[in-house]
Amino acid sequence: MLPPRIGAGQLISDVLHDPRFTPTLPPQLNRAGMVVWGLYKICVSVAGQVTDVKVVKPADALVDGSWVQKIKTWQYRPYSINGRPVPYCYPMRLEVRSSN
């Protein structure tokens, strides 16, 4: 398990600005001032692909499934120890704010 900031620091995908990777809120939760967050354990392969996502603290039943699917599309830089790429997992708090 890597610390959250190191794991997130390996992220290549632009999850904040590219709609292909950015989790969204459904209309029922997309109200002014609404903030929804969940905690996820993300596991990454030696090639930098997401291999597994576990929900540690659910955000909401309306978004957990779609957020897990988005996370699975993210791409990471391989993490190396002594010059050799290794698989890793790390916890990530994912927060999405309403667009209204």
C-alpha positions in Angstrom: 0.0 0.0 0.0 1.4 3.4 -1.0 0.5 6.6 0.8 -2.3 8.5 -0.9 -0.2 11.4 -2.2 2.4 9.0 -3.8 -0.2 6.8 -5.5 -2.1 9.8 -6.8 1.2 11.4 -7.9 1.6 8.5 -10.4 -1.6 9.4 -12.2 -1.3 10.2 -15.9 -5.0 10.6 -16.8 -6.3 14.1 -16.4 -9.2 13.2 -14.1 -10.1 16.8 -13.3 -10.4 18.2 -16.9 -11.0 15.3 -19.3 -14.6 14.1 -19.3 -13.6 10.6 -20.3 -12.0 10.2 -16.9 -13.9 12.6 -14.6 -16.6 11.1 -12.3 -19.9 13.0 -12.4 -23.0 13.4 -10.4 -26.4 12.3 -11.5 -29.2 14.9 -11.7 -30.6 13.8 -8.4 -27.4 14.8 -6.6 -26.3 17.7 -8.9 -27.7 20.5 -6.8 -26.0 23.8 -6.0 -23.4 23.3 -3.3 -23.6 19.5 -3.2 -20.4 17.7 -2.5 -20.2 13.9 -2.7 -17.2 11.9 -1.7 -16.1 8.3 -1.3 -13.0 6.4 -0.3 -11.6 3.9 -2.8 -8.7 1.4 -2.7 -7.1 1.5 -6.2 -4.7 -1.2 -7.3 -2.4 -0.6 -10.3 -0.4 -3.1 -12.4 3.3 -2.9 -13.3 2.1 -1.4 -16.7 0.2 1.4 -14.9 -3.3 0.0 -15.6 -6.0 -0.1 -12.9 -6.5 -3.8 -12.0 -8.9 -3.5 -9.1 -11.0 -0.8 -7.3 -12.6 -1.5 -3.9 -15.2 0.8 -2.3 -13.9 1.5 1.3 -16.4 4.3 2.2 -19.3 4.5 -0.2 -20.1 7.9 -1.7 -23.7 7.2 -2.6 -25.5 4.2 -4.2 -26.3 6.4 -7.2 -22.6 7.0 -8.0 -20.4 4.3 -6.6 -20.8 1.9 -9.6 -20.2 4.6 -12.2 -17.3 6.1 -10.3 -15.6 2.7 -10.0 -16.0 2.2 -13.8 -14.4 5.7 -14.4 -11.5 4.9 -12.0 -10.9 1.7 -14.0 -10.1 3.8 -17.1 -7.4 5.8 -15.4 -3.8 5.3 -16.4 -0.8 5.6 -14.1 3.0 5.7 -14.4 4.5 2.5 -13.3 5.9 2.7 -9.7 9.5 1.5 -9.4 11.5 0.1 -6.5 15.2 -0.3 -7.1 14.6 0.4 -10.8 12.0 -2.4 -11.2 8.3 -1.7 -11.8 6.0 -3.1 -9.1 2.2 -3.4 -8.7 0.8 -1.2 -6.0 -2.4 -0.2 -4.3 -3.3 3.1 -2.5 -6.3 4.7 -0.9 -7.9 7.7 -2.7 -10.6 10.1 -1.4 -12.6 11.0 -4.5 -14.7 14.2 -4.1 -17.1 15.5 -6.8 -18.8 18.9 -6.5 -22.0 19.9 -8.2 -21.7 21.7 -11.5 -24.7 23.9 -10.7 
